[in-house]
Amino acid sequence: MKMRSLASLAAAALLGLSGSAFAQDSNKLQEVLERGQLIVGTGSTNAPWHFKGADGTLQGFDIDISKVVAKALFDDPEKVEFVNQSSDARIPNITTGRVDISCQFMTVTGERAQQVAFTVPYYREGVGLMMLAGGTYPDYEGLKTAGSDVTVAVLQNVYAEEMVHKALPEATVDQYDSVDLIYQALNSGRAAAVATDQSSIAWYMKQNPDKYVDAGHGWNPQSYACAVRQGDQAWLNFVNTALREAMMGVEFDTYAANYETWFGKRPPEPTIGFPMEFR
């Protein structure tokens, strides 16, 4: 009986210790609040998402999204430290605890979701077609009707030709090894259109008013979300709340202004009354 009691006490102590350790390890929200600053992993070379301005400071939509979370934490969007990281460091820096959150145009996939916990998406990316304003073809239907007479410039990739042919099955596909070269092909008339991310199209059109037009067709949707370490539901819930209310609630005006800055148009206003996100 005495040995059983000792074993029970030991088991209870072990459970209590492991439960306490788990609670301490998983309390990321409290850790960030006590630190007084949010640590965000992001990039610095991809406009309009994250890049350095003329004064050397980081800017872009990922940077603004990070500041939304900082404001929700501290009522101060500037209480954030950015860790410049490469794309292949987005997950390791989360799993090792170097950053609290990664916000770096990260596509949500099932494989990645086995390693990190994704927040609600803050943008839905897709491929689009951009043309010169006043060119031969007025829009997507014009490009599609022209069939093999149309040449599309695209960034070199093993899936590039298949991707373009999903939208324009008969088009000629020219692949280039840099983004600059696909725009040179368009500007010189070697290509009737470029196939690239729709966010890039919106950015280029904003930077070059009246020079480019969107063909009006998008495909290959993918969700961009921030990522946090797995196992801390309270932290994930908090970040989700901050992002959701930026897109649909009290911080919508801030989100909408940022969106318009980088993509040249204001997102749809949230509906009043029934929350449409639950339909």
Order of alpha helices (4+ residues) and beta strands (2+ residues): alpha-alpha-beta-beta-beta-beta-alpha-beta-alpha-beta-alpha-beta-beta-alpha-beta-alpha-beta-alpha-beta-alpha-beta-alpha-alpha
